[in-house]
């Protein structure tokens, strides 16, 4: 149960939090709330909001506004905003959309500048709704009002016993106060998450459903909760962002001080369409969103279940200091399953050192397995299990503990919860899982109040632990990216840059510019006629390649615009004859580079998040390999180096199975060059270098495409 709130103490706290009219304080700690449109009629939206507030135990003043002065029992009713009690500092609009914009002025004149708009009928419905939402935005700005919504559930604040939800107490159980804050574009999902957290005994400090975000939006809320010392972890559900670059900055600042788990709806076109009709959210590129989350150090999840799992462990457990996992179970098969799951998640499970094994074997039966996973078998007792955990954690060889227990074994009973409560290590994060109703119930009953999450399956447990470790990796990478390796900076563009971007550019013109920037490209010559071929043979050596070059040629292989492995004069002239009929005047002859590692380097400009850089395995089957990483720009050379390491191609670059390492320094320099182009020239829309061929020494750009935004006549 929530602790009792004394009116005098609560009013002092509320007064402090509402001292700034422009802030968010009155949304969370209102002294008095006016529900506009509430009536005693059953099913009335305003009445349901009032009943929800009363059921949660809100101790502030509640008043309703209805033109007929209709009263809900024990609630003060007035006919107009002008009659509201003096202490009212928050209004909740439960009226039709057309009546909402007109509320702002009379509320502001009464000194009420915080409004929650619950109902829909705004920009999510079409042009007429967009006009209403714009009128609401303009009125709010004119009178200095802050607005949450429209089309939302509004606010839940556990310490203030306040919520603006219109759900029956029988439909939702609100959680007690706790270390989690929630930010959600969806009111329905937020309600479900709150109800589930309550059922698990996990506390939530505050939560906001902001809907169409006419004013208060995700960035401001993330920043607000990042500053709140009562919040240990922030959970965010979004269907789209309003300002991509502001989102990255707000999330990055929050992620630097506390973990932020983020779940995005609307990944593909159908989902994006649904998001648009739900909350007028422009979903944008999911790949760009993922790159933005990585840039900000957020923990991205893919489902409601994973969202809840991540928040529990991020809020309740201390930060992990590495990815070495101690796996403990009382079943051999379960240990194998946990090991497989950990490996898929990128977690390591090292074998204990000899000294630890000696201590364990001196006390425990020899048929127990101590190779990690630790298998106590079906005969392991409560005391033996806890002893083994203590010894292994004390060794300092592990960064976190993953224990999944099976009920029904002879020696290990649900009362192990009492031993674990007192003796579980506090020096490393702990994630528990349990099978069997009695075991699961007892562990949760005893350990969740102690701050230890308990999950109902091996998969849930490993996913939760993975969230902790991904937070560690994100912070580690954030520390690394500030340090630049010994890579020459790209400080200036060569002469002719402005002229180059002012006209359509084909592959060979782009390659010429690359050469001026210090990037090696294969030597080439135009091959408009047979005499051009003869001239080319005087300056180029075999083997050679023929390429069709032109803006209309998008994929050379598919359009039969390339011929490779031309080893002599006869094969060269024959291939030219065959290509020239299809591509007259557009053929070039090029020295064919020796084999190497084919990579893809690209960039594009996302309308929400700005420029992104792409890197991964290249060549004709780049889509098939699916080995592409994206990073939001600008980026340091440290970030570019980390980007390489996240790809399968990056492992080859650094040497694998006896092959020598390749020229990573030259590769990072090329990535920096492409990144600088995108950042410095806003008219540059995309870059596509595929393949870029990397060698133990050196790099060749074999193919190059760029596209620019159209240049206006004024320019």
N, C-alpha and C positions, 0 to 999 in steps of 0.2 A: 504493500500500500504506500501511497505518497505520504510524506510527512505533512502534518497540519500546517497551514499558512495562517499567521496572525495578521489581521487587517492593518494594524499600525505599521508593522515592519514592512508589509507588502507595499503599502502606499508610499513609504519613504523610498523603497527600491524603484518603484515605478516612476516616481518623480525624477529621480536621478537619470533614469534611462530615457526619459522623454524631454530632457532639457533642450535638445536640438531639434527644431521642427523639421529640418531637412533630413535627419537621420532616420533609422529604421526602428528605434526604440519602441514607439507606441504600437507597432505591429506585434511585438512580442510581450510587452508589459503595459497594456493599456490600463489607465485608471478607471475609465468608463467607456462602454461600448454602446453605440447606437446601431440597431438593426433596422434598416430602412425597408419597409414593405412587409414587415412581419404582421401576422394576424392570427387570431385563435383558430382559424379554419384548419382542420386536419389536412396534413399533406402540404401546407403552406411552406415554401422554402425558408422564409425568415423564421417561422416557428421552429422548424427542425434545427436551425442554427442555434437558436436560443436554448432549446432543449439539450443540444450537444454541449454547449458551454456550461449549463447548470449541472449536467451529469458529470462533467470533469471536475467540478468544484470551483469554478471561477468566483473569486471573492470581490471583484470590482463591481461597479454599478452598471447594470444592464437596463437600457431603455429601448423601446420600440417606437418607430415613426410610421404612422398610418393616417391618411387624410380623414378617416372616420374616427380616429382615436380608439380603435378596437384594442382591447386589452387581453394579453395572455396572463393567466392567473399568476399573481405575485411578481409581475413585471410592470414597471412604470411605463405608461404609454403616453405619447404626445402626438399632436396632429401635424406639426411641422418641425423642421430642423431648428427654427428659432427658439423653440421651447425646450430644447435638450438641456439636461443638467450641466452645470458649469464644468464638472470634472470630466466630461466626455472628451476623449482625445482620439478615438478611433470610430469610424463608421464602416458598416458592412452593407453593401447594396444588394438587396434581394428583390430587385424590380426588373422590369423588361429593359432590354438593351437601349431602346429609344429614350428612356427616361434617365439613363445614367449620366451622360455628359452634363445635363442641367443641374446635377446635384453638387458639382464641385464649387460653384460660386457661393451658394448659401452656406455650405459647410465651412468654407474658408472664412466667411464673414463671422461665423460663430466660433472661429478659432480651431476648427477641426480640419487638419490638413493631412490626415492619413485615412485612406479609403481602400477597402478590399471589395473587388467586384467579382461576385461569385458566378453570375450567369453568363451564358454564351450569347451568340447572335452578333458577333463582331467580325473581325477580319477572317475568321475561319469559315465564314458562310458565303463570302463573295464581295462584290463591289459595294453594295449598300452597307454591309457590315464593316468594310474597310473605312468607309466614310465616317461611320459612327465612332470607330476606334480612333481615327485621326482627330475627330472633334473632342473626344475624351483626353487625348494626349495634349492637344492645344490648350484646353481648359486647365488641365493640371499644371502645365508649365506657366500659364498666365497667373494663376493664383498660388503658386508655390506649393502645390499638393503632391503628396507621394501616393502612388497607386500600385497595389498588387492585383494582378489579373489583367483583363477580364478572363472569363472562361477557366475558372480554377477552383480549388478547394480552399486556398488561402493559407492560413498559418496555424501551426501547433506549437505551443510553448509549455513544456512540462513544468519548469520551476514556477511558472505563473498560473498554472492550471487553466490555460486558455487555449481554445481552438475555435476556428470559424467554419469547421466542417459541417455539412448538413446531413451527416450520417447518424442513424439511430445508435444509441449505446449498445443495442443488441447486435448491430451489424459490425461494429469495430470495437476492439479493446485497445485503448491508447496505452503506450508503454509508460513506465515510470521515468523519472529523470535519469540521464546517463551520459556517456561520453561521445555520442554520435550526433552529428547534424546532417540533415537531409535537404537537398535542393532538387526539385523535380518539376519538369514541365507538365507532367501528367498528374492530375489529382487522384485518379483511380489507382494508379500504381503506387503513389505515395501512401494512400490509405491502406493498401494491401501490405506494403512493407512495414508500416507502423504496427499493423495488427499481428504480423508474423514476428516482429521483434518482441512485442508484448508476450506472445505465446512462448517464446524462448527465454523470457526473463532478461532480455537485453534492453538497457535503458537508452532512450533518445532524448537529447537535450532540447533541440528545436528542429522544426521542419517547415519548409515553405513550398507550396505548389503555386507557381507563378503564371501558368497558362500562356496567354498571348503576349505577356510582358510589355504592356504599353509603357511602363515606366520602370519599376523594379525588375531587374533581370538577373541572370545567373552569375554574372561577373561580380556585381555588388554583393550578392548574397555569399558567394564563395569568400570574398574579401572580409565580409563581416564575421563569418564563422572562423576564418583563419585567425582573427584577432581575439576570439573568445577563449579564455583559458579553460573553460569548462568542457570545451570540445576537443577530443583527442583524434577523431577521424571524421572526414567529410565524405558523404556519398552524394553523387550527382547523377540524375537521369535527364538526358536531353534528347530532343528530336531534331535539333538544329541549333546553330548559334547565330546571334544577331550581328556581332562584330568579331570576326575571327581573330584578329590580331590583339584586340583587347582581351578576349577570352584567354589567349595563350599567356599574356602577361599576368592576368589575375590568377590563373591556375598555377603558373610557375611560382609566383610569390607564395601562394598558399601551400603548394607542394614542398616548398623549401622548409616549412616549419611543422607541417603535419601531413600524414598520408591522406590522399584524395583518391577515392575509387569512383570511376566514371563508367556509365553504361549508356550507350547511344542506341536509340531506336531509329528505324528508317535507313537500313544499310543499302538496300537495293532500290530499284525504281518503284516497285509496288509498295515497299515500306515507306519510301520517301513521299509517294502520293498520299498514303494513309496519314502520315505525319502532317502533311500540308492541310488536309481536310480536318484533322483533329485540332491542331493548334496554330495553323497558319505558319508552320515552321518550314523554312527552306533548308532542306537537309544537306544540300551541297555534296561534295565529294567525300565519300567515307574514307578513302585512302588519305586525303588531305587531313581529315579529322584525326585519324590515327597518328599521322605524323605530328599534328599539333599536340596530341596527348603525350607522345613520346618526348617532344621538345619541353613540355611543361613538367615532365616527371610524374605523370598521373598513372594510376593502376587501372587499366582498361579491363572490363569484364563483358561477357557476352550474353548473360541471362539474369533473370530475377534471382534465381537460386545462387548463382555465383556472386551476385551483388551482395546479398545478405551474408554469405560466407566470408567474403573479403572484409566487409565492414566489421563483423564480429572480431576477427583476429587482429585487424589493424587497430581497432579501438581498445581492445582488452589486453593485448600482449605488448611487451616492450619491443623495440626495433631489433631485428636480427642483424648479426655482425658478419654473416657469411652464409654459404649454402651447403655446409656439411650437416647432414641430417642423421640423427640417431633414430632408428626405426625399432620399435618394440611391439611385440604381439605375443599372444599365447596360442598361436596356430601357425604351423609351417606354411600352409597355403596362403594364409593372410599375409605373411611376411613376404612371400614371392610377389603377390599382387601389389603390395605397397611399394616394393622395390621397382617394379615395372612402372607404376604410376609416377614415382619420383624421377625415374630416368627420363620419362617422356616430358616431364615438367622442367628438365634441366637441373635437377637437384642431385647432389652427390651423396653417397652413403659409404664413407670409408670404413674399412675394417679397424677395430680397436688395436692399439699397440700392445706389445707383449706384456708390459707391466700391468696394464688394466686386466688383460686376460688372466694373468696369474692370480690376481686378487679375486676375480670372479670364480675361477675354478677351485680356489681353496675353500670356498664356502658353498657353492651351488653344485647340483648334480652334474656329472660329466656329460650326460646325454643332452643337456641344454645346448643350443647353438648360439655362439657369441660372435658370429662373423659379420653381423649387421646386414640383414635384420637379425635382431636378438629374438630367438624363439624359445620361450619358456615352456613350450609344449602344454598339453592339456593338464599336466600334473603340477604346474607352477602355482605357488601360493601367493596370497596378497603380499606378505612380507618379502618373499623372494623377488617378486616383481619390483617392488619399491627399492629394495637394496640394490638390485642391478642398475636401475635408473640412476640412483644416487652416485654409484661408483663411476659409471660411464660419463655422466655430466661433469662430475668433479674433475675428471681427467683433463678437461679443457680441449678435448679433441673434437668436440661437436658444437655447432652453433645453434641448434634447435632440436627439440624433441617431438617426435611423431609417434604416438602410442594409440593403437587400435585394439580393443579388448573384446573377446567373444564370451558371451555368457554360456552357462551350462557346463563349464569345466569343473572338475572335482574340487580343485584347490583354490581357484580364483573366483571370488564372489563379489557382488555389488558393493559390499562393505569396504572394498579397496578404496572407495571414494573418500572415506574418513582418513585413511593413511595418506592418500595423495594430497588431501587438503592441507595437511601439516608439513608434508615432506617433499612435495613437488619443488623442483629447483626454481628459484626466482632469477637466477643469473642468465638463463636462456629462455626464449619463447617456447611455449608448450601448446601443442594442438592435440586434442584427444578425439577419438572416435569410438563408437561402441555398437555392437550388434546384440539384439535381445532387449525386449521392452524393459525388464527389471534393471539390467545393467545401464542402459541409456538413461532411464528416468532417474536412477540414484546418482549417477555421475553428474547429470545436469543440476539436480536439486542441491548437491553439495558444492560443486566446483564452479558453476557459473557465477554465483555471488562472490566467489574468490577471484573472479576475473579470468577464468580458464574456459574457453569455448569448447563445447562438446558436440560433435557432429554424428550423424546417423549412418555414415557409410565411409568406406575407405576413400572413395572418389571425392566426396565432400571434404574430407580431412586434408587430402593432398592439395586440392584446389585452394583451400584456405591458406595452407602453409605456403603455397606458391605465391599467393598475393603478398605475404610478408617478405619473401625472398626477392620478388620483383621490385618491391619498394627499395630494398637494399641495392639491387643492381642499378636502379634508376638514380639513386643518390651517388653511387660509385661512379657512374658514367658522367653525372653532372660535375663531379669533382675533376674528372679526367679531361673533359672538353675544354677547360680553361687553359690547359697546358698545351702549347703548340709544338709539334716535332720540328726538326730542322728542315723545314720546307721553305724555299724562297717565296716571299710574298708576291702577289701580283698587284703592283701598285698603280699602273697606268695603262691605258689602252694605246695601241700604236696609232700612228698618224693615219688618217683616213677612216677612222671609226664612224664619224658622223655621216660621211658619204656612203659608207657601206650599209648602214641601217636605213638609209633614206630610199633605197630601191629594192626591188625583188632580188633575192639572192639564191643562186643555185649551189649545188654541192661543191663545184670546183672553186667558185668565188669564196665560199666559206672556208674551204681548205687553205686557200691562199692567205686568208686572214688569220687562220690558225697558225700558219708558218710564221707570220709576223709576230705572233704572240709567243713564239718559242716552242710550239708543238710540232712534232715531226709528222709528216704525211707522206704517203708513197708518191714518188715523182710520176707525173702524168702529162699527156699531151692531147690536144684535140685531134680527132680522127674523122674529119668531115669527108675526106676522100682518100683514095689509095695512096696518093703522094704523101698525105699526112702520115700514113702508116709507115711509109719508107723512112720519113724523117724521124719518126718516133723510134724506129729500130736502131737509129744511129746514136741515140742518147739514152735509151732504156735497155735494160737487159731482160732476157727471159728468166723465168716464166712471166707472162703478161696476162692482163685481164682487160676485157672490154666492158664499158658501162654506158648505158643510156642516161643522160643527165638532163633534167628539166623539172620544173615545178609540178607538172602533171603526173610525174612518175613517183608514186608513193611507196610501192614495194617492188624493188627491182626483180627479186626472184619470182614473184607471182606474175609479174607483167613481162617476164622473159627479157628483162632489160640488163642482164649481166651474163657474161661468159667467162669462165675461169679455166685455169690450167692450160693456157695456150703456150705450148713449149717450143714452137718453132715458127718460121715464116709461113709455112703452108697452112698450119692450123689457125694462125692469126688472121690471114686474109680470108680463109673460108668462113670463119665466125663473123668477120666484119661484113661479108657479103650477105650472110643470113640475117644480120641485125639491121643493116642499113635500110632495107626495104620497110621495116616496121618503125624505125626511128631515124629518119633522114636528117642529117645535120646535127644530131644530138648525141653522137657517140664519142667517147673519150677512151684512150688507151692508157693503161696504168701498169706500172710494175707490180707484180703480184707478191705481196709480202709473205715471208716464210711463216710456217705454223707458230702459234703462240696461244695464249689464253684470251679468248674473245669475251669482251665485257661490253656492257651497255651503260652509257652515261646519258642521262636526259634531264630535262627540266621543263616545267610548265607553270603557268600562273593561275592559281585557283582564285575564283572570284571572292571567296570569303577569307581565306588564310594567306593569300599572296603567293610569292614564288616558292616552289618546291624543287628539290634536286632528287633525281632517281639514280640508283646504281645497282648493278647485279650482273648475273650471267647473261651474256649477249649472244649474237648470232641470229640465224634464221628462225630458231625455235625459242626465242626469248619468252613468248607467252606460255609455251609448254613447260619450261623449266620452273616458272613461278618463283624466281629467286631474285626479287627486286625489293630493295629497301628505299624508303622515302624519308627525306628530312626537310623540315621547314627552314627557310632561309631568312636572314643571314645565318651563316654557320662558321664556327671556328675550325681550324684545321684539326683540332682535337676531336670535334664532333664528326668530321669527315672520316677520320681514322676509325672511330668507333662504328660508324656506318658500314665501313668495309668489313669489319670483324663480325657483323651480324648476318652476313650472307655466306652461302656455301662457297661462292667464288672467292670470298675473302680467305677461307681456309687454304685454298689452292695458292693464292697470292703469297701466303706466308710459308708455303712449303708443306707438302703432305706426301706420305709414303715414299720418302727418299728423294722426291723431286726438289730441286733447289728453289729457294724463295725468289719471287719476282720483284720487279722494281716498284715497290710500294711508294717510295718517296716521289717518283715521277707520277704515279697514279694520283696521289693526294694533291699534287700540284695541279694536275689536269682538272680534278674535281673542284678545286678552289677557283680555277679559271672560269669554269662553267657557272659556278655559284656567283662569282663577282659579276659576270655578264648579266645574269638575271636581276641582281640587286641594283646594279647601277643604271640599267637601261629599261625603264618601265614600258617602252614600246615593244620590247622583246617578249613574244608570247610563249615560245617553246623552243627547245633545243633537242636534237636527237642525234647522238653519236653512237652508231651501232653497225658494225662492231668497232670497239677500240681494242687493239691487240697489244697485250702486255708481254714483255720478255724479261729475262733476268736482268738485262740492262736496256732500258729504253721502252718507248711506247709509240705506237703508230695509230693515228686516227684514220681508219679505212673508209668510213662513210660519215657524212655530215649533212644534217638538214636543220635549218632555222626558219622560224616564221615570225613576222612582225605584225603588230596592229597596223591597220591602214593609216597612212600619213595623210592628214588633211591638206587641202590646197594652201591654207594659211601658213602651214609649216613649211 
